[in-house]
Amino acid sequence: MSNPAPINFEHFFLKLLEASYWPIVIIDRTMSVRFYNQRAVKLLERPEPWQGLKLDQLIPDLAILQLVQESLEAGTPLSGEYSKANGTIFWKVSVSPVEHTPLRKSSRQEDAEAQARRYQYFVILIEDLTELRRLERVRRDFVANISHELRTPLASVRLLAETLEDAIETDPEQAQIFVERIENEVEHLTDLVSELLELSRIESGQMPMLIEPVEAELLVREVMARMIPQAQRYRVTLRSEIQDGKTRVAADSKQIVRVLVNLVHNAIKFTPSEGTVVVGTKLQAGGEAQIFFVRDTGVGIPAEDLPRIFERFYKVNRSRSKMYATGPGGGGSGLGLAIARHVVEAHGGRISAESVVGRGSTFTFTLPVANT
């Protein structure tokens, strides 16, 4: 039976280093880099090679360097969490001494020298916690937002129910008004829960979509037919602008109509009486995508809010919502535009918004042209 081939331990060590899930830098007592892996290169964004570089050339962070220095002096593992780039990047840095012992027993003096050299190398492991912190912030914001959205209508229902109890026998007409208000609040709660479930299904990829060729103008005309009564109710002119309407787009008609209905509903909601809302479509330059747009002459959106309006629960100025909102529940749940963004992106399109305060807003999204 033949003996196994000898192992190249340095090659084996380097392979293990690269197999690590975490960015790793190994230094010696002079804080010079001896080994590292490619995950560290990607994280620190410093051109190779690194061998022989001082650690402060790679990580010019005084707090982290102090942690490493303390571990070197104490010969014990240490770790800490650090924020960088104005709190947008979060790292957990762990420093661990790697014990180095002689291969054979030696004299007492040699053992003492070996003891002094025990920790010849120090492993620096960096965990990038940025995404984890972002998800934690999203979770906290979600809980805070949903608590707020539920608290207001639930408090209203409770107050109305208590008042109804007193009025149901003494003032039946007023009692009926309270019943209608309760129904409105319950409807708002039902819509909120439905939108939450829908957004959850879309984000998890569980929303089934039937993508098939459909003429662009058919989507616009269906939205017009559904939204004209609401526009008339609030004395807003609703009209269409259709170019290249026969272009066939690859779309789930039901989902895209819902997106357009949501955009038109918002436009009507924030357009004063005698204003105008236009819903339309045209072919994008190059002919690879069809543009759909909803333009209004409403109150507009401040420039600082535009980058965030497609986020879940984000609402532009609550006083603005209360002043102009026309639907049940006031300014809405803040989920409609988030749902619209996910639906459009699931189709391979993009959605955006432009606005000037006091002059109106334009929401635009694209859909790919169907291959025929």
C-alpha positions in Angstrom: 0.0 0.0 0.0 1.6 3.3 -1.1 1.9 6.3 1.2 -0.3 9.3 0.5 1.4 12.3 -1.2 2.7 14.9 1.2 0.5 17.9 1.7 1.6 21.4 0.6 0.5 23.1 3.8 1.0 26.6 2.5 -1.2 25.9 -0.5 -3.7 24.2 1.7 -3.7 27.2 4.1 -4.3 29.7 1.3 -7.2 27.6 -0.1 -8.8 27.5 3.4 -8.3 31.3 3.6 -10.1 31.8 0.3 -12.9 29.4 1.4 -13.8 31.7 4.3 -17.1 33.5 4.0 -15.7 36.5 5.8 -13.0 39.0 4.7 -9.8 38.1 6.5 -6.4 39.9 6.9 -3.6 38.3 8.8 -0.8 40.6 10.2 2.3 40.1 12.2 3.4 41.9 15.4 4.7 44.9 13.3 1.1 45.3 12.0 2.4 44.3 8.5 0.1 42.3 6.2 1.2 38.7 5.7 -1.9 37.0 4.3 -5.4 38.0 3.1 -8.3 36.7 1.0 -10.1 38.1 -2.0 -13.2 38.9 0.1 -11.0 41.4 2.0 -9.8 42.9 -1.3 -13.4 43.4 -2.4 -14.4 44.9 0.9 -11.5 47.3 1.4 -11.2 48.2 -2.3 -7.4 48.5 -2.2 -5.3 47.3 -5.3 -3.1 44.3 -4.7 -0.6 43.1 -3.7 -0.9 43.8 0.0 2.0 41.7 1.4 4.2 44.0 3.5 1.8 46.9 3.7 1.1 48.4 7.1 -2.4 47.8 8.3 -3.2 51.6 8.5 -2.6 51.7 4.7 -5.6 49.4 4.3 -7.8 50.4 7.2 -7.2 54.1 8.1 -9.7 54.0 10.9 -8.2 55.0 14.3 -10.8 53.1 16.4 -10.2 49.8 14.5 -6.4 50.3 14.6 -6.6 50.9 18.4 -8.6 47.6 18.8 -5.9 45.7 16.8 -3.1 47.3 18.9 -4.8 46.4 22.1 -5.1 42.8 21.0 -1.5 42.7 20.0 -0.4 44.1 23.4 -2.7 41.8 25.5 -2.4 38.7 23.3 -6.2 38.1 23.7 -9.1 38.1 21.2 -11.0 41.4 21.0 -13.9 42.5 18.8 -16.0 45.6 18.3 -18.6 47.2 16.0 -17.9 50.3 14.0 -19.8 52.7 11.7 -18.2 54.3 8.7 -19.2 56.7 6.0 -21.4 58.8 8.2 -23.3 55.8 9.6 -24.1 54.2 6.2 -21.6 51.3 6.6 -21.4 49.0 9.7 -18.6 46.5 10.4 -17.9 44.1 13.2 -14.2 43.6 13.5 -12.7 40.7 15.4 -9.0 40.3 16.2 -7.7 36.9 17.2 -4.0 35.9 18.1 -2.8 32.8 16.3 -0.6 30.8 18.6 2.7 29.7 17.2 4.6 27.0 19.0 8.0 25.4 18.3 8.0 22.0 16.5 10.2 20.3 19.2 11.0 20.7 22.8 14.1 22.8 23.5 16.0 24.2 26.4 14.4 26.3 29.1 15.9 29.4 27.6 14.6 28.5 24.1 11.1 27.7 25.6 11.1 31.3 27.1 11.9 32.7 23.8 9.2 30.6 22.1 6.8 31.9 24.8 7.6 35.5 23.8 6.9 34.6 20.2 3.7 32.6 20.8 1.5 35.1 19.1 3.4 35.7 15.9 0.3 36.4 13.8 -3.1 38.0 14.4 -6.2 37.3 12.3 -8.5 40.3 11.6 -12.0 39.2 10.5 -14.4 41.8 9.2 -18.2 41.1 9.1 -20.0 43.7 7.0 -23.2 44.3 8.9 -24.5 47.1 6.6 -27.3 45.0 5.0 -28.3 43.5 8.3 -28.6 47.0 9.9 -30.6 48.1 6.9 -33.0 45.2 7.3 -33.3 45.9 11.0 -34.1 49.6 10.2 -36.7 48.5 7.6 -38.3 46.1 10.2 -38.4 48.9 12.8 -39.9 51.3 10.3 -42.4 48.8 9.2 -43.6 48.0 12.8 -43.7 51.8 13.6 -45.6 52.6 10.4 -48.1 49.8 10.5 -48.7 50.5 14.2 -49.5 54.2 13.3 -51.7 53.2 10.4 -53.7 50.8 12.5 -53.9 53.0 15.6 -55.7 55.9 14.0 -58.7 54.1 12.4 -59.0 51.7 15.4 -59.2 54.7 17.8 -61.8 56.3 15.5 -63.9 53.1 15.4 -63.8 52.8 19.2 -64.8 56.4 19.7 -67.6 56.2 17.1 -68.9 53.0 18.6 -69.0 54.5 22.1 -70.9 57.6 20.7 -73.2 55.3 18.7 -74.1 53.5 21.8 -75.4 56.7 23.3 -77.1 58.0 20.2 -78.8 54.8 18.8 -82.0 55.4 20.9 -82.0 59.1 21.3 -81.0 60.3 17.8 -81.4 57.6 15.1 -80.4 60.0 12.3 -77.1 60.8 14.0 -76.5 57.2 14.8 -76.8 56.4 11.1 -74.0 58.9 10.4 -71.8 57.2 13.0 -72.5 53.8 11.3 -71.4 55.1 8.0 -68.2 56.6 9.5 -67.4 53.2 11.1 -67.9 51.5 7.8 -65.5 53.9 6.1 -62.8 53.2 8.8 -63.4 49.5 8.5 -63.0 49.8 4.7 -59.8 51.7 5.2 -58.5 48.9 7.5 -59.5 46.2 5.0 -57.8 48.0 2.1 -54.6 48.4 4.3 -54.5 44.7 5.1 -55.2 43.8 1.5 -52.4 46.0 0.2 -50.0 44.6 2.8 -50.7 41.1 1.7 -50.4 42.0 -1.9 -47.1 43.8 -1.4 -45.8 40.8 0.6 -46.7 38.4 -2.2 -45.1 40.6 -4.9 -41.9 41.1 -2.9 -41.6 37.3 -2.3 -42.3 36.5 -5.9 -45.5 34.7 -5.1 -47.8 36.9 -7.1 -48.8 35.0 -10.2 -48.6 37.1 -13.4 -50.1 36.3 -16.8 -47.9 38.1 -19.2 -49.3 38.3 -22.7 -49.3 40.8 -25.6 -51.9 43.6 -25.2 -52.4 46.8 -27.1 -51.2 49.8 -25.1 -54.3 51.9 -25.8 -56.6 49.2 -24.4 -55.0 49.6 -21.0 -55.4 53.4 -21.1 -59.0 53.2 -22.3 -60.0 50.7 -19.5 -58.5 53.0 -16.9 -60.3 56.0 -18.4 -63.6 54.2 -18.2 -63.1 53.2 -14.6 -61.9 56.6 -13.4 -64.1 59.1 -15.2 -66.8 58.9 -12.6 -64.4 59.7 -9.8 -62.9 62.6 -11.7 -66.4 64.0 -12.4 -67.3 63.6 -8.7 -64.5 65.9 -7.8 -64.8 68.2 -10.8 -61.5 67.2 -12.3 -61.1 66.9 -16.1 -59.7 63.5 -17.0 -58.5 63.0 -20.6 -56.2 60.7 -22.6 -53.3 61.2 -24.9 -52.6 58.2 -27.0 -49.8 57.8 -29.5 -48.7 54.5 -31.0 -51.6 53.0 -29.2 -51.6 49.8 -31.3 -48.2 48.9 -30.0 -48.5 45.6 -28.2 -46.8 45.4 -24.8 -45.9 42.3 -22.8 -48.0 42.7 -19.7 -50.4 41.3 -17.2 -53.3 43.5 -18.1 -55.0 43.2 -14.7 -51.9 44.3 -12.8 -50.9 47.1 -15.1 -54.5 48.5 -15.1 -54.3 48.5 -11.3 -51.0 50.5 -11.4 -52.6 53.1 -13.7 -55.7 53.3 -11.6 -53.6 53.9 -8.5 -51.7 56.7 -10.3 -54.8 58.3 -11.6 -56.5 58.0 -8.2 -53.6 59.8 -6.6 -53.6 62.5 -9.3 -57.3 63.2 -8.8 -56.8 63.1 -5.0 -54.2 65.9 -5.1 -55.6 68.0 -7.9 -58.0 70.8 -6.9 -61.3 71.2 -8.6 -61.2 72.5 -12.2 -57.8 70.9 -12.6 -56.7 68.3 -15.2 -55.4 64.8 -15.2 -54.0 63.2 -18.3 -53.3 59.5 -18.8 -51.5 58.5 -21.9 -49.1 56.3 -23.7 -46.5 56.6 -26.5 -43.6 54.6 -27.9 -40.2 55.1 -26.4 -37.4 56.3 -28.7 -35.8 53.2 -30.1 -39.0 51.2 -30.1 -38.0 48.7 -27.4 -40.4 49.9 -24.8 -43.8 51.7 -24.5 -44.2 54.6 -22.1 -47.3 55.1 -20.0 -47.8 58.3 -18.0 -50.2 60.1 -15.7 -49.8 63.9 -15.6 -51.8 66.3 -13.4 -52.0 70.0 -12.5 -52.2 69.3 -8.8 -50.3 70.5 -5.8 -47.0 68.9 -6.7 -44.4 67.0 -4.7 -41.4 68.7 -3.0 -38.1 67.9 -4.5 -36.7 66.4 -1.3 -39.6 63.9 -1.2 -39.4 62.6 -4.8 -36.6 60.1 -4.2 -38.6 58.3 -1.5 -42.2 58.3 -2.7 -41.9 54.7 -4.0 -40.9 53.4 -0.5 -43.4 51.5 1.6 -45.4 53.7 3.9 -43.7 56.9 2.8 -46.0 59.8 2.7 -45.4 63.3 1.6 -46.3 65.8 4.3 -49.3 64.5 6.2 -51.0 68.0 6.4 -50.9 68.0 2.5 -52.6 64.6 2.5 -55.3 65.8 4.9 -55.9 69.0 3.0 -56.4 67.4 -0.5 -57.2 63.7 0.1 -60.6 62.7 -1.1 -60.7 58.9 -0.6 -61.8 57.0 2.6 -59.2 57.1 5.4 -57.6 60.4 4.4 -54.2 60.2 2.7 -54.1 56.5 2.1 -51.8 53.8 3.4 -48.6 54.8 1.7 -48.4 51.4 0.0 -49.9 52.1 -3.4 -46.7 53.5 -5.1 -44.6 50.8 -3.5 -46.9 48.2 -5.1 -46.8 50.0 -8.4 -43.0 50.0 -8.4 -42.8 46.3 -7.7 -45.3 45.4 -10.4 -43.6 47.5 -13.1 -40.2 46.2 -12.2 -41.6 42.6 -12.3 -42.5 43.3 -15.9 -39.0 44.5 -16.7 -39.9 48.2 -16.7 -39.0 51.2 -14.7 -41.2 53.8 -12.9 -40.3 57.4 -12.0 -41.8 60.7 -11.1 -41.2 64.4 -11.9 -42.9 67.3 -10.1 -43.0 71.0 -9.4 -44.7 72.2 -6.3 -47.8 74.1 -7.2 -47.7 73.1 -10.9 -48.3 69.4 -10.8 -46.7 65.9 -11.2 -46.0 63.4 -13.9 -45.6 59.7 -13.1 -44.1 57.6 -15.9 -43.3 53.9 -16.4 -42.2 51.7 -19.2 -43.2 48.2 -20.4 -41.3 46.1 -22.9 -42.7 45.8 -26.4 -44.0 42.3 -27.0 -42.2 40.1 -29.5 -44.6 39.4 -32.3 
